[in-house]
């Protein structure tokens, strides 16, 4: 278990009317999990019952339904929308939470990058030639792919990602037909976050084109 990084608990100035003035600054990447997709965001400040996140081109959170805020370590919290404007959103916890459980990495996967579950057709080029694959989840550091061809751990390859272009990568783990790959040159978190809506749209279009009108749901790592 990793130690918690100290957080500067200086009090923020009161925001617009209706917001809790007892908020504390914290920077932590996360994602908003809606029924129809997952959208990276950044936690910016928090109180005991509410928080503020920065959005990156995701659709506005649903106003009259609960959804989830999930961190890279696997911790997940049910939240609902308070307000949304200027690329930011105020969220309320569905129940009281221990502050350290939200600002610290105490879940099952400490230090794991934020990944979004998708079903996106792609293609890899490896020493074995060109192979059609499906991206099952994606982060700014790597991806999980489903590949019909056997790949070796540490095998280099080039992955062509729709809307993002070609990236060089290496195989890090395998449970055939699923493989985890790490990008040699990573993307910026903000770029993947800003592209998440487009990636989900491409993913949904591919699912709709599968026999029966839908494809396989994204697999969790």
Residue, then its C-alpha position, 0 to 999 in steps of 0.5 A: x500500500x502506497x503512502x498518501x502524498x500530503x495535501x495542502x489543506x489551506x481553505x479556499x475562498x467561498x465560491x458562488x452562492x450555494x457552494x460550501x466555503x469549507x473546501x480544500x484543494x486537491x488534484x487527482x485524476x478520475x473519471x465520471x461513469x455514466x450508463x453510456x460511457x466513461x469520461x476522464x476528469x480531474x478532481x480539483x477541490x473537496x469538502x466532506x459532502x461535495x466536490x468540484x471536477x474539471x471536465x474535458x469535453x464530456x457531455x454534461x452529467x445527468x441532472x436528475x440521476x446519480x452516476x459514479x466518480x471512479x479513481x484509477x485505484x478502483x475506488x468508486x463513489x456514487x454522486x449527483x450533479x449540483x451545478x455545471x458550467x465553464x468546463x467544471x461541475x459541482x458534485x454531491x456525494x450520495x453518502x458521507x465519505x471519509x476524506x482520506x478515502x477520496x484524496x488518497x490512493x487506497x484501492x485495489x490498483x494504486x497508481x494505475x492510470x485512468x482508463x475508459x472502457x470502449x469497444x473500438x476496432x483497430x489494427x496492429x502491425x507487428x513482426x507477424x504482419x497486420x492484424x485486426x484487433x479490438x481496443x477494450x480499454x484505453x488510457x493515456x499510457x496504454x490499452x487493453x486489446x483483444x487480438x486473435x493472434x498470439x503475441x509475446x510479452x515485450x513484443x513491440x508493435x504499432x497500434x493504429x487508434x481511430x481518431x488518435x493515430x499510430x502509436x508504438x507500444x510493447x506487450x506487457x501482459x497477456x491472457x489470450x486473447x486479451x493483451x495489455x500494452x504500454x505505449x512507448x510515448x504516452x499521450x497527455x491525460x488531457x488529450x485522451x480526456x478531450x477525445x473521450x466523447x469522440x472515442x465513445x461515439x466511434x465505439x457505439x457506431x461499431x457496436x451498432x454495426x455488429x450482428x444483432x445491433x450491438x457488440x461485446x461490452x468493454x471488458x474491465x482490466 
